[in-house]
């Protein structure tokens, strides 16, 4: 199967599913954490997908590609 967009990549789909799961799980966090911990966790999980998509768009430029993948990995940890 030829990869035409970032959505065809297995790693993107795994990250997207994880982000959706994190969003659902974080709904059960205490209300006092809504604007701190919950928000940070949700933004971080979405950032993984965003960085993978951006890396895919910059795949022609090896250094930019690697930098975006490193950013994605950093958000995932």
Short mmCIF file of the C-alpha atoms (twelve columns), coordinates in Angstrom:
data_MODEL
# 
_entry.id   MODEL 
# 
loop_
_atom_site.group_PDB 
_atom_site.id 
_atom_site.type_symbol 
_atom_site.label_atom_id 
_atom_site.label_alt_id 
_atom_site.label_comp_id 
_atom_site.label_asym_id 
_atom_site.label_seq_id 
_atom_site.Cartn_x 
_atom_site.Cartn_y 
_atom_site.Cartn_z 
_atom_site.pdbx_PDB_model_num 
ATOM 1  C CA . UNK A 1  0.000   0.000  0.000  1 
ATOM 2  C CA . UNK A 2  1.381   3.387  -0.998 1 
ATOM 3  C CA . UNK A 3  1.371   6.119  1.628  1 
ATOM 4  C CA . UNK A 4  -0.325  9.176  0.145  1 
ATOM 5  C CA . UNK A 5  -1.023  11.200 3.284  1 
ATOM 6  C CA . UNK A 6  0.026   11.160 6.915  1 
ATOM 7  C CA . UNK A 7  -3.292  9.438  7.713  1 
ATOM 8  C CA . UNK A 8  -2.061  6.354  5.840  1 
ATOM 9  C CA . UNK A 9  0.816   5.938  8.294  1 
ATOM 10 C CA . UNK A 10 0.351   3.329  11.015 1 
ATOM 11 C CA . UNK A 11 2.220   5.412  13.588 1 
ATOM 12 C CA . UNK A 12 -0.127  8.373  12.997 1 
ATOM 13 C CA . UNK A 13 -3.199  6.176  13.447 1 
ATOM 14 C CA . UNK A 14 -1.821  4.713  16.681 1 
ATOM 15 C CA . UNK A 15 -1.056  8.199  18.003 1 
ATOM 16 C CA . UNK A 16 -4.504  9.448  16.997 1 
ATOM 17 C CA . UNK A 17 -6.252  6.550  18.751 1 
ATOM 18 C CA . UNK A 18 -4.139  7.182  21.850 1 
ATOM 19 C CA . UNK A 19 -5.062  10.888 21.787 1 
ATOM 20 C CA . UNK A 20 -8.755  10.020 21.575 1 
ATOM 21 C CA . UNK A 21 -8.418  7.547  24.441 1 
ATOM 22 C CA . UNK A 22 -6.581  10.146 26.536 1 
ATOM 23 C CA . UNK A 23 -9.337  12.670 25.865 1 
ATOM 24 C CA . UNK A 24 -12.032 10.237 27.023 1 
ATOM 25 C CA . UNK A 25 -10.074 9.167  30.106 1 
ATOM 26 C CA . UNK A 26 -9.274  12.753 31.055 1 
ATOM 27 C CA . UNK A 27 -12.983 13.575 31.242 1 
ATOM 28 C CA . UNK A 28 -12.951 11.748 34.571 1 
ATOM 29 C CA . UNK A 29 -10.189 13.909 36.054 1 
ATOM 30 C CA . UNK A 30 -11.132 16.122 38.999 1 
ATOM 31 C CA . UNK A 31 -12.714 19.463 38.055 1 
ATOM 32 C CA . UNK A 32 -9.941  21.432 39.765 1 
ATOM 33 C CA . UNK A 33 -7.480  19.947 37.240 1 
ATOM 34 C CA . UNK A 34 -9.460  21.037 34.180 1 
ATOM 35 C CA . UNK A 35 -7.245  24.002 33.324 1 
ATOM 36 C CA . UNK A 36 -3.907  22.596 34.376 1 
ATOM 37 C CA . UNK A 37 -3.145  18.889 34.237 1 
ATOM 38 C CA . UNK A 38 -6.054  17.909 31.991 1 
ATOM 39 C CA . UNK A 39 -5.353  20.657 29.475 1 
ATOM 40 C CA . UNK A 40 -1.631  19.874 29.349 1 
ATOM 41 C CA . UNK A 41 -2.176  16.147 28.830 1 
ATOM 42 C CA . UNK A 42 -4.705  16.730 26.059 1 
ATOM 43 C CA . UNK A 43 -2.527  19.281 24.230 1 
ATOM 44 C CA . UNK A 44 0.498   17.011 24.484 1 
ATOM 45 C CA . UNK A 45 -1.354  14.019 23.038 1 
ATOM 46 C CA . UNK A 46 -2.685  16.093 20.127 1 
ATOM 47 C CA . UNK A 47 0.779   17.475 19.520 1 
ATOM 48 C CA . UNK A 48 2.132   13.993 18.778 1 
ATOM 49 C CA . UNK A 49 -0.277  13.634 15.844 1 
ATOM 50 C CA . UNK A 50 0.365   17.181 14.651 1 
ATOM 51 C CA . UNK A 51 4.123   16.697 14.636 1 
ATOM 52 C CA . UNK A 52 3.871   13.414 12.751 1 
ATOM 53 C CA . UNK A 53 1.677   15.096 10.132 1 
ATOM 54 C CA . UNK A 54 4.099   18.006 9.833  1 
ATOM 55 C CA . UNK A 55 7.064   15.622 9.568  1 
ATOM 56 C CA . UNK A 56 5.298   13.849 6.719  1 
ATOM 57 C CA . UNK A 57 4.887   17.161 4.879  1 
ATOM 58 C CA . UNK A 58 8.592   17.962 5.385  1 
ATOM 59 C CA . UNK A 59 9.889   14.503 4.437  1 
ATOM 60 C CA . UNK A 60 11.860  15.933 1.505  1 
ATOM 61 C CA . UNK A 61 14.088  17.807 3.932  1 
ATOM 62 C CA . UNK A 62 15.819  15.219 6.069  1 
ATOM 63 C CA . UNK A 63 16.825  17.511 8.949  1 
ATOM 64 C CA . UNK A 64 13.355  19.048 9.253  1 
ATOM 65 C CA . UNK A 65 11.776  15.608 9.002  1 
ATOM 66 C CA . UNK A 66 13.954  14.215 11.791 1 
ATOM 67 C CA . UNK A 67 13.451  17.321 13.944 1 
ATOM 68 C CA . UNK A 68 9.650   17.013 13.759 1 
ATOM 69 C CA . UNK A 69 9.791   13.301 14.560 1 
ATOM 70 C CA . UNK A 70 11.985  14.118 17.567 1 
ATOM 71 C CA . UNK A 71 9.437   16.725 18.673 1 
ATOM 72 C CA . UNK A 72 6.716   14.121 18.363 1 
ATOM 73 C CA . UNK A 73 8.670   11.624 20.402 1 
ATOM 74 C CA . UNK A 74 9.320   14.246 23.072 1 
ATOM 75 C CA . UNK A 75 5.602   14.952 23.419 1 
ATOM 76 C CA . UNK A 76 4.833   11.252 23.666 1 
ATOM 77 C CA . UNK A 77 7.155   10.625 26.597 1 
# 
